[in-house]
Amino acid sequence: MAISLAKGQKVDLTKSNPGLQKVVIGLGWDVNKYDGGHSFDLDSSVFLLNAEGRVNSDSDFVFYNNLQGGNGSVVHTGDNRTGEGGGDDEQIKVNLSAVPQSIERISFCITIHDGEAKNQNFGQVSNSYVRVLNEETNEELIRYDLGEDFSIETAIVVGELYRHNGEWKFSAVGSGFQGGLASLATNFGLQVQ
């Protein structure tokens, strides 16, 4: 049975699941009734962070235009442009045993593509969640439902995998940003054009 987390909670992942090496991070959301004349396109992205909380290079930013990072240990399975249907809207596969030692944290984010230009924000999005699955058994291990009302934010850091004493843990972050993907990327040390 999955462990359900609230914002700010942290839970052990590998210590309580011995032998766990490959996980799938599932991200999901629904768009509320919206009549702004523009379609909603939510995107998941991943930042592979060093001990200072920064990316080492552009290749440590995994998203729809760069589907792999961490020497192939983190793989984005592709962009879902509508968010329609049940289940995960986007997924990221992580091979925990292959993540380079220079990576201390793996941050999972959801952004609204062109959210500011389209006057869209996470106040118009519901049922957002992140979950961690055992890739081999498809068992849901951890789930965090973002029940908070992000009324003006266009980007959210939903959760992070991080190393602690040689084990992997998961943190339910739930931190919102204005400025979309560009502000997130800048926050994590990327130069944005």
Secondary structure, 3 states (H helix, E strand, C coil): CCEEECCCCEEECCCCCCCCCEEEEEEEEEECCCCCCCCCCEEEEEEEECCCCCCCCHHHEEECCECEECCCCEEECCCCCCCCCCCCCEEEEEEHHHCCCCCCEEEEEEEECCCCCCCCCHHHEEEEEEEEEECCCCCEEEEEECCCCCCCCCEEEEEEEEEECCEEEEEEEEEEECCHHHHHHHHCCCCCC
